[in-house]
Structure formats: C-alpha cells, structure tokens
Amino acid sequence: MLMRWTIAGLAALAFGGLAAAPASAAPAGPGLAGVLAPEAPVTQVAQGCGPGFARGPYGGCRPIYGRRVFGPPRVYGRRCFIRPTPYGPRRVCRF
C-alpha cells in the first residue's frame, strides 16, 4: 500500500512540475513590433542551407538540381568503348 502512494505522489509531483513550467513559446507582444519590422537587419537564407541547396524530405540539405542559368549549355560527344562479348569484342556507344 505504501508503494502505491509513493508512485502516485511521484506522478503528481511530476505533473505539477510540468504544469508550472513557463510558456517559452508565447507570441511576441506589441513591444517587439520595431524589432520584427521588415527594415530590421535580417538576412534571409534559402531554408538555412545556403545558395544552391534546399531542405530534403528528412530535413537535410540537398543540392538543387536543374539547368544552369549561366554560361553556354554543355555539349558532350558520343561515348564509345569496346566491350568483350561471347562473339568477340564489340564497340558500344552511349549518347
């Protein structure tokens, strides 16, 4: 019986401690309106990853793939190589 009262007392103490915790995530009041104004010295970044990167599905930074917007487009020629086959060497070309 004493063990049951001890556990109940500890649970009530833990609940009371959590209920009395300060609300740190309260909204900013009217006194901070000047700090949060658009003319405040704030540098905006792309999701906190820097230029050329964005957040992935699990929160990590990943490069943003796509066509480059500077310089001439890259043009590659055919890639050919010799591949051995059961019937002898054969030339294989990739485009």
N, CA, C and O atoms as CSV, one atom per row, in Angstrom:
chain,resi,resn,atom,element,x,y,z
A,1,MET,N,N,0.821,-1.188,0.000
A,1,MET,CA,C,0.000,0.000,0.000
A,1,MET,C,C,0.868,1.256,0.000
A,1,MET,O,O,0.534,2.252,-0.642
A,2,LEU,N,N,1.981,1.201,0.723
A,2,LEU,CA,C,2.877,2.339,0.793
A,2,LEU,C,C,3.510,2.612,-0.570
A,2,LEU,O,O,3.725,3.767,-0.938
A,3,MET,N,N,3.811,1.542,-1.323
A,3,MET,CA,C,4.414,1.684,-2.642
A,3,MET,C,C,3.452,2.386,-3.601
A,3,MET,O,O,3.879,3.216,-4.403
A,4,ARG,N,N,2.179,2.066,-3.528
A,4,ARG,CA,C,1.185,2.686,-4.398
A,4,ARG,C,C,1.094,4.188,-4.131
A,4,ARG,O,O,1.018,4.978,-5.071
A,5,TRP,N,N,1.101,4.588,-2.861
A,5,TRP,CA,C,1.044,6.006,-2.516
A,5,TRP,C,C,2.322,6.733,-2.931
A,5,TRP,O,O,2.280,7.906,-3.300
A,6,THR,N,N,3.428,6.052,-2.872
A,6,THR,CA,C,4.694,6.663,-3.288
A,6,THR,C,C,4.693,6.930,-4.791
A,6,THR,O,O,5.101,8.003,-5.236
A,7,ILE,N,N,4.242,5.966,-5.558
A,7,ILE,CA,C,4.189,6.137,-7.019
A,7,ILE,C,C,3.190,7.223,-7.387
A,7,ILE,O,O,3.467,8.043,-8.262
A,8,ALA,N,N,2.038,7.241,-6.735
A,8,ALA,CA,C,1.027,8.274,-7.011
A,8,ALA,C,C,1.561,9.655,-6.646
A,8,ALA,O,O,1.306,10.619,-7.367
A,9,GLY,N,N,2.283,9.767,-5.564
A,9,GLY,CA,C,2.864,11.049,-5.167
A,9,GLY,C,C,3.921,11.530,-6.147
A,9,GLY,O,O,3.971,12.716,-6.476
A,10,LEU,N,N,4.763,10.621,-6.616
A,10,LEU,CA,C,5.780,10.999,-7.605
A,10,LEU,C,C,5.140,11.418,-8.928
A,10,LEU,O,O,5.614,12.355,-9.571
A,11,ALA,N,N,4.077,10.740,-9.337
A,11,ALA,CA,C,3.386,11.110,-10.576
A,11,ALA,C,C,2.740,12.491,-10.445
A,11,ALA,O,O,2.798,13.296,-11.375
A,12,ALA,N,N,2.126,12.764,-9.292
A,12,ALA,CA,C,1.517,14.078,-9.074
A,12,ALA,C,C,2.580,15.166,-9.037
A,12,ALA,O,O,2.357,16.261,-9.553
A,13,LEU,N,N,3.731,14.883,-8.436
A,13,LEU,CA,C,4.824,15.850,-8.394
A,13,LEU,C,C,5.357,16.136,-9.789
A,13,LEU,O,O,5.631,17.289,-10.121
A,14,ALA,N,N,5.506,15.105,-10.607
A,14,ALA,CA,C,5.984,15.296,-11.986
A,14,ALA,C,C,4.973,16.096,-12.806
A,14,ALA,O,O,5.358,16.998,-13.549
A,15,PHE,N,N,3.706,15.781,-12.680
A,15,PHE,CA,C,2.670,16.518,-13.405
A,15,PHE,C,C,2.619,17.971,-12.965
A,15,PHE,O,O,2.473,18.865,-13.799
A,16,GLY,N,N,2.734,18.215,-11.684
A,16,GLY,CA,C,2.732,19.586,-11.173
A,16,GLY,C,C,3.946,20.366,-11.658
A,16,GLY,O,O,3.839,21.559,-11.939
A,17,GLY,N,N,5.092,19.714,-11.760
A,17,GLY,CA,C,6.286,20.388,-12.261
A,17,GLY,C,C,6.154,20.744,-13.731
A,17,GLY,O,O,6.613,21.806,-14.152
A,18,LEU,N,N,5.534,19.873,-14.520
A,18,LEU,CA,C,5.339,20.172,-15.938
A,18,LEU,C,C,4.276,21.244,-16.142
A,18,LEU,O,O,4.391,22.057,-17.060
A,19,ALA,N,N,3.269,21.259,-15.322
A,19,ALA,CA,C,2.199,22.238,-15.459
A,19,ALA,C,C,2.671,23.631,-15.049
A,19,ALA,O,O,2.145,24.628,-15.546
A,20,ALA,N,N,3.647,23.716,-14.158
A,20,ALA,CA,C,4.123,25.010,-13.686
A,20,ALA,C,C,5.272,25.553,-14.529
A,20,ALA,O,O,5.805,26.616,-14.211
A,21,ALA,N,N,5.667,24.860,-15.589
A,21,ALA,CA,C,6.777,25.321,-16.433
A,21,ALA,C,C,6.376,26.593,-17.172
A,21,ALA,O,O,5.219,26.734,-17.567
A,22,PRO,N,N,7.310,27.519,-17.366
A,22,PRO,CA,C,6.955,28.765,-18.059
A,22,PRO,C,C,6.666,28.504,-19.540
A,22,PRO,O,O,7.191,27.561,-20.132
A,23,ALA,N,N,5.833,29.346,-20.115
A,23,ALA,CA,C,5.480,29.225,-21.533
A,23,ALA,C,C,6.511,29.998,-22.350
A,23,ALA,O,O,6.365,31.205,-22.544
A,24,SER,N,N,7.543,29.321,-22.826
A,24,SER,CA,C,8.607,29.982,-23.568
A,24,SER,C,C,8.197,30.310,-24.992
A,24,SER,O,O,8.803,31.183,-25.613
A,25,ALA,N,N,7.204,29.649,-25.520
A,25,ALA,CA,C,6.805,29.839,-26.909
A,25,ALA,C,C,5.620,30.783,-27.039
A,25,ALA,O,O,4.824,30.653,-27.970
A,26,ALA,N,N,5.496,31.716,-26.133
A,26,ALA,CA,C,4.389,32.662,-26.187
A,26,ALA,C,C,4.599,33.629,-27.347
A,26,ALA,O,O,5.744,33.932,-27.680
A,27,PRO,N,N,3.537,34.121,-27.971
A,27,PRO,CA,C,3.695,35.073,-29.081
A,27,PRO,C,C,4.280,36.391,-28.601
A,27,PRO,O,O,4.100,36.790,-27.450
A,28,ALA,N,N,4.983,37.057,-29.510
A,28,ALA,CA,C,5.605,38.338,-29.174
A,28,ALA,C,C,4.530,39.405,-28.979
A,28,ALA,O,O,3.550,39.455,-29.723
A,29,GLY,N,N,4.719,40.239,-27.995
A,29,GLY,CA,C,3.758,41.292,-27.707
A,29,GLY,C,C,3.991,42.519,-28.573
A,29,GLY,O,O,4.868,42.511,-29.436
A,30,PRO,N,N,3.211,43.577,-28.350
A,30,PRO,CA,C,3.358,44.781,-29.156
A,30,PRO,C,C,4.667,45.517,-28.893
A,30,PRO,O,O,5.036,46.380,-29.689
A,31,GLY,N,N,5.379,45.216,-27.821
A,31,GLY,CA,C,6.644,45.886,-27.528
A,31,GLY,C,C,7.760,45.485,-28.483
A,31,GLY,O,O,8.750,46.208,-28.603
A,32,LEU,N,N,7.627,44.358,-29.161
A,32,LEU,CA,C,8.660,43.903,-30.083
A,32,LEU,C,C,8.325,44.220,-31.530
A,32,LEU,O,O,8.952,43.656,-32.427
A,33,ALA,N,N,7.377,45.087,-31.794
A,33,ALA,CA,C,6.966,45.381,-33.165
A,33,ALA,C,C,8.088,46.042,-33.949
A,33,ALA,O,O,8.223,45.788,-35.145
A,34,GLY,N,N,8.898,46.884,-33.311
A,34,GLY,CA,C,10.002,47.537,-34.005
A,34,GLY,C,C,11.121,46.573,-34.359
A,34,GLY,O,O,11.806,46.766,-35.363
A,35,VAL,N,N,11.316,45.540,-33.555
A,35,VAL,CA,C,12.377,44.573,-33.821
A,35,VAL,C,C,12.001,43.663,-34.983
A,35,VAL,O,O,12.866,43.275,-35.768
A,36,LEU,N,N,10.736,43.320,-35.103
A,36,LEU,CA,C,10.302,42.387,-36.130
A,36,LEU,C,C,9.858,43.077,-37.414
A,36,LEU,O,O,9.296,42.420,-38.291
A,37,ALA,N,N,10.090,44.369,-37.550
A,37,ALA,CA,C,9.677,45.110,-38.738
A,37,ALA,C,C,10.531,44.675,-39.939
A,37,ALA,O,O,11.636,44.169,-39.749
A,38,PRO,N,N,10.036,44.864,-41.175
A,38,PRO,CA,C,10.788,44.460,-42.362
A,38,PRO,C,C,12.115,45.193,-42.520
A,38,PRO,O,O,13.017,44.668,-43.173
A,39,GLU,N,N,12.270,46.397,-41.941
A,39,GLU,CA,C,13.519,47.122,-42.107
A,39,GLU,C,C,14.587,46.673,-41.108
A,39,GLU,O,O,15.673,47.252,-41.069
A,40,ALA,N,N,14.300,45.666,-40.315
A,40,ALA,CA,C,15.287,45.153,-39.378
A,40,ALA,C,C,16.429,44.489,-40.155
A,40,ALA,O,O,16.198,43.954,-41.240
A,41,PRO,N,N,17.654,44.513,-39.621
A,41,PRO,CA,C,18.797,43.924,-40.328
A,41,PRO,C,C,18.758,42.393,-40.293
A,41,PRO,O,O,19.443,41.763,-39.487
A,42,VAL,N,N,17.964,41.819,-41.160
A,42,VAL,CA,C,17.800,40.365,-41.212
A,42,VAL,C,C,18.220,39.867,-42.586
A,42,VAL,O,O,17.780,40.399,-43.605
A,43,THR,N,N,19.067,38.854,-42.614
A,43,THR,CA,C,19.477,38.240,-43.874
A,43,THR,C,C,18.670,36.970,-44.067
A,43,THR,O,O,18.744,36.053,-43.248
A,44,GLN,N,N,17.901,36.910,-45.144
A,44,GLN,CA,C,17.105,35.728,-45.400
A,44,GLN,C,C,17.932,34.724,-46.198
A,44,GLN,O,O,18.617,35.094,-47.151
A,45,VAL,N,N,17.867,33.474,-45.809
A,45,VAL,CA,C,18.594,32.410,-46.495
A,45,VAL,C,C,17.602,31.362,-46.965
A,45,VAL,O,O,16.490,31.273,-46.443
A,46,ALA,N,N,18.003,30.569,-47.950
A,46,ALA,CA,C,17.127,29.548,-48.514
A,46,ALA,C,C,17.054,28.358,-47.566
A,46,ALA,O,O,17.887,27.454,-47.644
A,47,GLN,N,N,16.099,28.346,-46.701
A,47,GLN,CA,C,15.811,27.259,-45.772
A,47,GLN,C,C,16.999,26.925,-44.881
A,47,GLN,O,O,17.073,25.818,-44.348
A,48,GLY,N,N,17.926,27.856,-44.710
A,48,GLY,CA,C,19.063,27.645,-43.830
A,48,GLY,C,C,20.150,26.771,-44.410
A,48,GLY,O,O,21.032,26.331,-43.674
A,49,CYS,N,N,20.121,26.503,-45.704
A,49,CYS,CA,C,21.121,25.624,-46.321
A,49,CYS,C,C,22.146,26.375,-47.152
A,49,CYS,O,O,23.178,25.801,-47.500
A,50,GLY,N,N,21.904,27.625,-47.480
A,50,GLY,CA,C,22.846,28.375,-48.295
A,50,GLY,C,C,22.440,28.363,-49.759
A,50,GLY,O,O,21.463,27.714,-50.133
A,51,PRO,N,N,23.197,29.088,-50.596
A,51,PRO,CA,C,22.833,29.171,-52.014
A,51,PRO,C,C,23.033,27.844,-52.731
A,51,PRO,O,O,24.055,27.182,-52.549
A,52,GLY,N,N,22.065,27.461,-53.539
A,52,GLY,CA,C,22.170,26.228,-54.309
A,52,GLY,C,C,21.712,24.980,-53.579
A,52,GLY,O,O,21.797,23.882,-54.129
A,53,PHE,N,N,21.232,25.120,-52.363
A,53,PHE,CA,C,20.807,23.965,-51.588
A,53,PHE,C,C,19.429,24.226,-50.987
A,53,PHE,O,O,19.048,25.378,-50.777
A,54,ALA,N,N,18.685,23.160,-50.713
A,54,ALA,CA,C,17.367,23.257,-50.097
A,54,ALA,C,C,17.182,22.052,-49.183
A,54,ALA,O,O,17.927,21.076,-49.262
A,55,ARG,N,N,16.186,22.136,-48.323
A,55,ARG,CA,C,15.914,21.035,-47.394
A,55,ARG,C,C,15.296,19.852,-48.124
A,55,ARG,O,O,14.423,20.024,-48.974
A,56,GLY,N,N,15.752,18.658,-47.789
A,56,GLY,CA,C,15.206,17.432,-48.353
A,56,GLY,C,C,14.036,16.928,-47.530
A,56,GLY,O,O,13.601,17.604,-46.597
A,57,PRO,N,N,13.515,15.740,-47.862
A,57,PRO,CA,C,12.345,15.232,-47.145
A,57,PRO,C,C,12.609,14.895,-45.679
A,57,PRO,O,O,11.668,14.851,-44.887
A,58,TYR,N,N,13.872,14.656,-45.299
A,58,TYR,CA,C,14.178,14.321,-43.914
A,58,TYR,C,C,14.906,15.454,-43.195
A,58,TYR,O,O,15.495,15.243,-42.135
A,59,GLY,N,N,14.866,16.669,-43.780
A,59,GLY,CA,C,15.429,17.832,-43.107
A,59,GLY,C,C,16.876,18.128,-43.418
A,59,GLY,O,O,17.390,19.150,-42.963
A,60,GLY,N,N,17.562,17.280,-44.175
A,60,GLY,CA,C,18.951,17.539,-44.519
A,60,GLY,C,C,19.068,18.453,-45.728
A,60,GLY,O,O,18.119,18.592,-46.499
A,61,CYS,N,N,20.228,19.077,-45.896
A,61,CYS,CA,C,20.448,19.960,-47.036
A,61,CYS,C,C,20.843,19.144,-48.260
A,61,CYS,O,O,21.718,18.281,-48.187
A,62,ARG,N,N,20.194,19.425,-49.377
A,62,ARG,CA,C,20.476,18.741,-50.641
A,62,ARG,C,C,20.671,19.789,-51.727
A,62,ARG,O,O,20.080,20.867,-51.661
A,63,PRO,N,N,21.502,19.481,-52.734
A,63,PRO,CA,C,21.670,20.450,-53.825
A,63,PRO,C,C,20.408,20.551,-54.673
A,63,PRO,O,O,19.681,19.574,-54.854
A,64,ILE,N,N,20.163,21.751,-55.187
A,64,ILE,CA,C,19.029,21.969,-56.081
A,64,ILE,C,C,19.509,21.660,-57.488
A,64,ILE,O,O,20.336,22.386,-58.039
A,65,TYR,N,N,18.997,20.592,-58.070
A,65,TYR,CA,C,19.403,20.212,-59.410
A,65,TYR,C,C,18.559,20.959,-60.435
A,65,TYR,O,O,17.418,21.331,-60.162
A,66,GLY,N,N,19.106,21.165,-61.566
A,66,GLY,CA,C,18.391,21.852,-62.624
A,66,GLY,C,C,19.385,22.404,-63.628
A,66,GLY,O,O,20.595,22.233,-63.480
A,67,ARG,N,N,18.874,23.057,-64.636
A,67,ARG,CA,C,19.736,23.616,-65.664
A,67,ARG,C,C,20.458,24.832,-65.111
A,67,ARG,O,O,19.883,25.647,-64.388
A,68,ARG,N,N,21.734,24.936,-65.468
A,68,ARG,CA,C,22.493,26.108,-65.064
A,68,ARG,C,C,21.948,27.329,-65.794
A,68,ARG,O,O,21.557,27.230,-66.957
A,69,VAL,N,N,21.920,28.437,-65.149
A,69,VAL,CA,C,21.382,29.645,-65.769
A,69,VAL,C,C,22.500,30.572,-66.227
A,69,VAL,O,O,22.230,31.702,-66.633
A,70,PHE,N,N,23.741,30.120,-66.170
A,70,PHE,CA,C,24.849,30.944,-66.605
A,70,PHE,C,C,25.746,30.113,-67.524
A,70,PHE,O,O,25.856,28.898,-67.362
A,71,GLY,N,N,26.364,30.756,-68.454
A,71,GLY,CA,C,27.292,30.088,-69.356
A,71,GLY,C,C,26.582,29.340,-70.470
A,71,GLY,O,O,25.362,29.176,-70.437
A,72,PRO,N,N,27.353,28.882,-71.467
A,72,PRO,CA,C,26.750,28.141,-72.578
A,72,PRO,C,C,26.340,26.738,-72.143
A,72,PRO,O,O,26.901,26.211,-71.181
A,73,PRO,N,N,25.391,26.128,-72.816
A,73,PRO,CA,C,24.997,24.762,-72.458
A,73,PRO,C,C,26.127,23.777,-72.768
A,73,PRO,O,O,26.878,23.958,-73.727
A,74,ARG,N,N,26.231,22.767,-71.967
A,74,ARG,CA,C,27.263,21.754,-72.164
A,74,ARG,C,C,26.834,20.800,-73.271
A,74,ARG,O,O,25.681,20.374,-73.332
A,75,VAL,N,N,27.777,20.474,-74.138
A,75,VAL,CA,C,27.508,19.528,-75.218
A,75,VAL,C,C,28.569,18.439,-75.125
A,75,VAL,O,O,29.766,18.720,-75.174
A,76,TYR,N,N,28.130,17.220,-74.993
A,76,TYR,CA,C,29.040,16.097,-74.905
A,76,TYR,C,C,28.922,15.274,-76.182
A,76,TYR,O,O,27.849,15.174,-76.778
A,77,GLY,N,N,30.029,14.697,-76.584
A,77,GLY,CA,C,30.009,13.824,-77.746
A,77,GLY,C,C,29.591,12.419,-77.363
A,77,GLY,O,O,29.216,12.150,-76.222
A,78,ARG,N,N,29.662,11.539,-78.327
A,78,ARG,CA,C,29.305,10.146,-78.054
A,78,ARG,C,C,30.396,9.495,-77.223
A,78,ARG,O,O,31.579,9.777,-77.415
A,79,ARG,N,N,30.009,8.635,-76.310
A,79,ARG,CA,C,30.966,7.885,-75.503
A,79,ARG,C,C,30.998,6.462,-76.034
A,79,ARG,O,O,30.041,5.706,-75.864
A,80,CYS,N,N,32.070,6.109,-76.658
A,80,CYS,CA,C,32.203,4.764,-77.223
A,80,CYS,C,C,33.313,4.008,-76.503
A,80,CYS,O,O,34.322,4.592,-76.109
A,81,PHE,N,N,33.118,2.720,-76.340
A,81,PHE,CA,C,34.136,1.867,-75.750
A,81,PHE,C,C,33.971,0.461,-76.289
A,81,PHE,O,O,32.934,0.121,-76.858
A,82,ILE,N,N,34.997,-0.352,-76.106
A,82,ILE,CA,C,34.995,-1.733,-76.591
A,82,ILE,C,C,34.574,-2.639,-75.447
A,82,ILE,O,O,35.158,-2.598,-74.365
A,83,ARG,N,N,33.552,-3.461,-75.691
A,83,ARG,CA,C,33.032,-4.388,-74.697
A,83,ARG,C,C,33.246,-5.811,-75.181
A,83,ARG,O,O,32.839,-6.136,-76.297
A,84,PRO,N,N,33.870,-6.674,-74.384
A,84,PRO,CA,C,34.022,-8.072,-74.809
A,84,PRO,C,C,32.682,-8.806,-74.746
A,84,PRO,O,O,31.936,-8.665,-73.777
A,85,THR,N,N,32.388,-9.578,-75.770
A,85,THR,CA,C,31.175,-10.392,-75.831
A,85,THR,C,C,31.565,-11.819,-76.150
A,85,THR,O,O,32.713,-12.066,-76.519
A,86,PRO,N,N,30.645,-12.775,-76.020
A,86,PRO,CA,C,30.979,-14.166,-76.365
A,86,PRO,C,C,31.353,-14.331,-77.847
A,86,PRO,O,O,31.993,-15.314,-78.222
A,87,TYR,N,N,30.951,-13.364,-78.685
A,87,TYR,CA,C,31.226,-13.462,-80.114
A,87,TYR,C,C,32.403,-12.596,-80.531
A,87,TYR,O,O,32.628,-12.407,-81.726
A,88,GLY,N,N,33.156,-12.065,-79.579
A,88,GLY,CA,C,34.293,-11.213,-79.882
A,88,GLY,C,C,34.056,-9.799,-79.365
A,88,GLY,O,O,32.972,-9.488,-78.871
A,89,PRO,N,N,35.083,-8.935,-79.479
A,89,PRO,CA,C,34.914,-7.562,-78.997
A,89,PRO,C,C,33.887,-6.794,-79.823
A,89,PRO,O,O,33.761,-6.998,-81.031
A,90,ARG,N,N,33.165,-5.918,-79.157
A,90,ARG,CA,C,32.128,-5.145,-79.827
A,90,ARG,C,C,32.205,-3.688,-79.371
A,90,ARG,O,O,32.457,-3.420,-78.197
A,91,ARG,N,N,31.994,-2.768,-80.271
A,91,ARG,CA,C,32.021,-1.351,-79.965
A,91,ARG,C,C,30.627,-0.930,-79.492
A,91,ARG,O,O,29.631,-1.169,-80.174
A,92,VAL,N,N,30.572,-0.301,-78.315
A,92,VAL,CA,C,29.309,0.140,-77.732
A,92,VAL,C,C,29.392,1.653,-77.561
A,92,VAL,O,O,30.358,2.171,-77.000
A,93,CYS,N,N,28.372,2.357,-78.047
A,93,CYS,CA,C,28.342,3.825,-77.955
A,93,CYS,C,C,27.132,4.269,-77.139
A,93,CYS,O,O,26.021,3.775,-77.332
A,94,ARG,N,N,27.366,5.211,-76.224
A,94,ARG,CA,C,26.302,5.811,-75.415
A,94,ARG,C,C,26.090,7.243,-75.891
A,94,ARG,O,O,27.049,7.921,-76.260
A,95,PHE,N,N,24.870,7.698,-75.887
A,95,PHE,CA,C,24.592,9.063,-76.333
A,95,PHE,C,C,24.371,9.973,-75.178
A,95,PHE,O,O,24.124,11.164,-75.368
